[in-house]
Amino acid sequence: MKRIYIASAVMLLNVCGTDVVAQKTPECADVLAAAQKVNAYFMKTNPDPTVPSFVKRMRPSHIWTRGVYYEGLMALYEIYPDPTYYDYAYTWADFHKWGFRHGDTDRNADDYCCAQTYIDLCRLDGKVERLRHTKALVNMLVNTPQTQDWYWVDAIQMGMPVLAKMYADTKDKRIGEKMWQMYAATRNEIGGGLFSEKHGLWYRDADFVPPYKESNGQPCFWSRGNGWAMATLVRVLMEIPQDDAHRQAYVNDFVAMAKGIAKCQRKDGFWNASLLCEENYGGMEATGTSLFVYSLAWGIRTGILPEKEYKNIMLKAWEGLYNNCIRKNGSLAYVQGTGSKPSDGQPATATSTPDFEDYGIGCFLLAASEVYKISTPEVRNKK
């Protein structure tokens, strides 16, 4: 098994600061410990990363839920490169031969989400030949005319960062342009456009575009769906060049989303499953909130979002996650199960267990990775 060691980075814990942004900024040691505890729970519960999931039926271990977990694991590995994390991810990718459940011509973004981690792993040792399936799939997307593959908002998080990473690595502007066309189709065309410029928020899919309304008369904006969208913009902006023709459009949407979610944060730091309707399973919910923490922290750290406006929002949300969602054994509470709307996978409570645990843990690890960077002077200034 291939191991990657980054000795100079393993001791990041020892360089943590204590008063970087404000006195409310969490100690980075606490943030890292929380991430390690939650991840340790998952790896202990799932010691063999190749074993399929069984939820009503058998599902291979590189479906989207597990792909999101590995996004989080690689973010944790970036801030604390424990070789066991790398080995766990490498074993998983190698078992699946760095490929996809339905082959290289599968247009379903859920099925190629795993390529985000394949690319990250190959960046560590430069063995890009393992990305032949990813390259074939991206070439298929670029060289076919369809643009409406991402017809539900989750799909842009599953698929769009794959194109962004390949665009960054190959410098092939055709990939960047195709990525924009597919994003723009989701944003502006499907269902008349899934992005509400009025609210700065996304409808989950065409079924939820007005005249659909929640019980209180408000539009339905699903928390996790919007979390997916905002995290997508982070993961794309991390990758694409500064002079990309569409970069400012992505930034504009990211800023609009920040404004949108800021208006509907709960007093306890969380966001309702239905952002504008507390009656539809209002309460603590960890996945959407984690993705918002991840996105806001990154936006603050990179200067895209004004710290004075968003720091307290982000810190309040992190505090909510930290104090309420981490159980003694490291599992997460208040994780909404899979589905497509606020009422699916409910109820999410202090004692409930979602149908899949992996994606919730991935979302939390993404959040923790960026909060850690905010809390660490030596890391914070690296964009």
N, C-alpha and C positions, 0 to 999 in steps of 0.2 A: 504493500500500500504506500502510495506516495505521501510524504509528509513535507509540509512547508513550515519552516521556523523563522520567525522574525524577532530575533533576540532583543534588538534595541527597543522594540515596542512592547514586549511582554510586561515590562515594569511600569506601564503607563499609570497604574494605580498610585505609584509613589510620587507622581508629579502633580497631583490634583491640587487645585486652588480651593479657597474657602470663601472668597468674597469677590466674585468676578463681576456679576451684574448688580446684585443687591443682596441684602441679608437673607432674603427668602430663597435665594438660589440654593438648591439642594447640594449637599456634599457629594462629590462625584463618587466617592467610595460607597456611599449608600445606593446610588443609582446603579453602579456596576454590580454590587452585591445582589440587588433586586433582580437584575437581568440574569445573573448567573444562577440564582435560585430557581427562577421560573424555567430557564433553559434546562437546568439539571433535572428538574421534575420530568420534563418531556423526554429527555434522553434516557432517563432511568425507566420510564414507562414504556419507551419504545427503543429498546437496546439495539435492535437490528433494523437499520433504516431501509432495508429492502423489503420488509414484510408488508404485504398489502393491507389496506384498511378494510374493515368489514362494518359497514353501516347499511343494513338491509340487504346489501349485496357486496361482493368482493370488488374492491377498487385498487388499482395499482398505486404504488407509493409516490408516483410523480404527477398525481392530479393537482389541480390548482390549490387545494387546501394545503397540501404539503409544500408546494412551490412557494407559497407565501411564508410558511415557516422558515424555509431556507433563505428567503430574502432577509428575514430577521436574524437568522443565525450568522449570515455573512456580515451583517451590520455589527453584530456583537463581536465577531472575529476581528473586524477592523479596529475596534477600540481595545480589545483584549485577545490577542491571537494565541489562544490556547490550542495546541496542535490537535487535541481531541475533537475540537469543533471542526477543524479542517478535515480530519480523517472521517468524521461522521458524514460530512457533506460529500467528500470524494467517493466514499463507498457507495453512497446513494446514486450519485451521477454515473459512476462506472458500471454499477449493476444495470442501469437502464441504457447502457451503451451511448450515453449522451444524446439520447433520442426522445421521441414522443410516442404517446400511447397509440396514436392512429397514423403515424408516419409523417413524412416531410411535406405532405400536401394538405394537411389538416388546417383549415382556416379558423377553427375554434380557438380563440385566445386562451381559454381555460387550459387547453392541452399543451400549449407551448410556453406557459408561464415559467415552467421549470428552466427554460433557457436563460433566464436572468442569472440564475446561479451557475449554470454551466459556463457562461461567459466570465463571471467573476472568478471562478476556479481556474479557468485557463489563463486569465490575466496574471495569476500568481506565479505560474511556472512557464508561461509563454508557449505552451503546447497547443497552439490554436488548431492543429489538425483534428483535434477531437470535436471541433465545432462544425464538422462537415454537415451534420443534419440541420443545425441551426442556420448555417449559411444557405443550405438548399431551401429551407422553409422561407427565409427572408427574401431570397431571390424569387421564389414563387409569388410572394405577396407583391413585390416590386414590379414584376413583369406580367401581372394580370390586372385587368381593368377594375375589378371590384374595389369599392371604397367603404361599403357599409357593413363590414364584418363585425365591427364593434357596436352592435345595436343595443347593448345594455351597458350601463355605465361601469360595472365591474370590469368589463372586458378591456377597457383602456388601461387599467392597472395591470392586468394579466399580460397583455400583449405589447403595449406601446413602449415600455422600457426595453424590451428585447430589441426593437428597431433602433431605439436611441443608442443603445450600447454598441450595436453593430455599426451604426453610422459613425459613432465616435472612433471605433477601432479601425474601420476601413477607409474613413474619410470620403465615402461614396455619397455624394449629395443626393443621388436618386433615392437612397433610403430615407434621408431626411425629408425629402419632398413627399414621398409616399406616406410617410408617417403623418405629416401634416394633413394630407388629403383625407386620410382615414379618421384622424381626430376631428377635422372640420366637418366631416359627414356626421359623426356622432353629435357634435356640438350644434350644428346648424340645420341638418336635413332630416335625420331620423325622427319621426313623430312631430315634424315641424321644428325640431331642434330640442335636444335634451338639456341644454344649458339655459337657465333663466337669467338673463342679464339684470332683470329687475331685482332679483333676490341674491344673485351671485352664487346660486346653488343649482344642482343637477337633479333632474328627474331620473329615476332608476331606468326606465325604458318608456317606449311609446304608450304603454298602457296607463302610465301615471301622469301624462301631460294633461293639463286642463282641457276639458271641464272636470276631470277627476278631482275630487276634493276629499279631505279628511273630515271626520265627524264634526270638527269645529269650524268647518268652512274654509280652512287654509289649504294651500297646495300640499301635496305629499312629497317631502324631501327626506329620503331615508338617510339616516346618519352614516351607516357604514358605506352606502353607495357614494355619498359625498366624500367620505374618508378615502375611498379608493381613488376618486377623481383628484383630490388634492395631493395625495401621495404620488399619483402619476406625474403630476406637474413637477414635483420635487425631483423625482427620479429621472425625468427627461431633462430638466434644467441642469442637473448634475453632470450630464453627459454631453449635451450638444455644444458646439462652439459658440463663442460670444458673437460672432458675425453671422450666425444662422439667420436666414431671412425671416423666420417665424418666431424667433426667440422672444421678441417683445410681446407678441400676441400671447404666448404662453405665460409670460410674466404678468401681463394684464389680467388674465383669467385667474392666476394664482392670487394676486392682490384682491381681486373682486371676491374670490372665495373666502379669503381671510376676513374681509369685511362682513360677508354674509354669515359666517359661523360665529363671529364675535357677537352678533346681535341676538343669538339664540342660545348662548351658553347658560346652563342652569346655575343656580346659586352654589350647588355643591361641587361645581367644576366640570361635571359631565355634560353630555348632550343627550337629549331624548332620542330614542330610536327613530321617531318621526320628529324631525327637528322643530317643526312649528306646531306640533299637536301633542301636548302632554297626555291627553286622554288616550292616545293610541300607544300603550305600553311606555308611558313615561317612566323615568327612573334611571338608575345607574346602568350604563351599558359600556362595556370596556373596549370593543373593537373600533367603533367609530371614534370614540374619544382618544384612543391610542393613536390612530392615524392622524387626527387633528393635532395632537401633541407633536408627533414626528414632523409634520409639515410646518407648524408654527415655529418650532425650535429651529428648524433649518432656515426658514425665512428670516428669523431674527439674526441668526449667526452669520448669514451671508449678506445682511444689510438690505435685503429686498423688502422686509417688513420693519417699520419703525419699532424699536425696542420699547419705547415709552408707551406705545399703544397696545402692544401684544404680549409683552413679557408676563404681566400678571395673569392674563388669560391662560397662557401656556402653563405657567407655574401652578395655577389653581387646578388645572386639569390634571397635571402630573401628580400633584398632591392627592387628588381624589383617587387616581389609579393606585398610587403607592399605599395609601392608607386603607383602602377598601377592597381591592381586588386580588391581592396576593395572599393566598391561604398558607397555612403553616407548612403544608407539604410542597408548596411551590406552584400548585395549580392555580388557575385564575377563576375568580368569581365574576358574575355579571357579564358573561360572554353570550351574546345572542347567537343562536344556532344558524345554520345555513338557510338561505331562502332568498326572496327577492323583494321583500317589503317589511315594514316595521313589525307586523304581526307574526311573521314567520319565525320559526326557531325560538318561540317564546314559551314560557316566561324566562327571562334571564334574571336570576336571583343570586343571593349570597351562597346558596347551596346547590344550585342547578349545574348540570353538566351538559354542554352542547353536544350535538351529534358528532362533530369533529372538534377536537381541541387544538389542532395544529395551527390553523390560520390565526386564531386569537392570540396564541403565543407569539407567532411571527409579527403580528401588529404591535404587540407590547414590546418586543425586542427592538423593533424599529424606533418606537418612541424613546425607549431607554437610551439607545445609541446616540440620539441627537441631544437629549437632555444631558447626557454625560459630556458631550462636546461643549455644550453651553457652560458646563460647570468646571471645565478644565482649561485654564488659560493657554497652555501650550498647544492645545488642539483647537480651541475655539477660533483662533485666527487663521486656521487653514481652511480655506473655502472649499 
